[in-house]
Amino acid sequence: MKYNFFVYLILMAAVTYLIRMLPLILIKKKIKNVFVLSFLHYMPYAVLCAMTVPAVFFATDNIYTAICGFAVALTLAFFKKGLTTVAIGAVVGVLLGQAAMTYIF
């Protein structure tokens, strides 16, 4: 059992190291392509969104309250409110959704 753990650990470390080092080794010149630069600029936001949005819908016991909080957060973000305001608004949206679900059902 311990042997497998260390094998997995070494493989995981090697893959992580290669992913981080290969671009430094292979790309010597400054990147001038506008498409590649914009792709690399938006990549962290896309990855963060892909990791966060699915987790939002499973953060509560009820999918409808999660959708309610998500809708409030999207609405506040659309109107360019701050991060704290959006987070508090999402929490309040979930709480109101849960209260409504409890009252209705």
ABEGO torsion letter per residue (X at the ends): XAAAAAAAAAAAAAAAAAAAAAAAAABABBBABAAAAAAAAAAAAAAAAAAAAAAAAAABABAAAAAAAAAAAAAAAAAGBBAAAAAAAAAAAAAAAAAAAAAAX
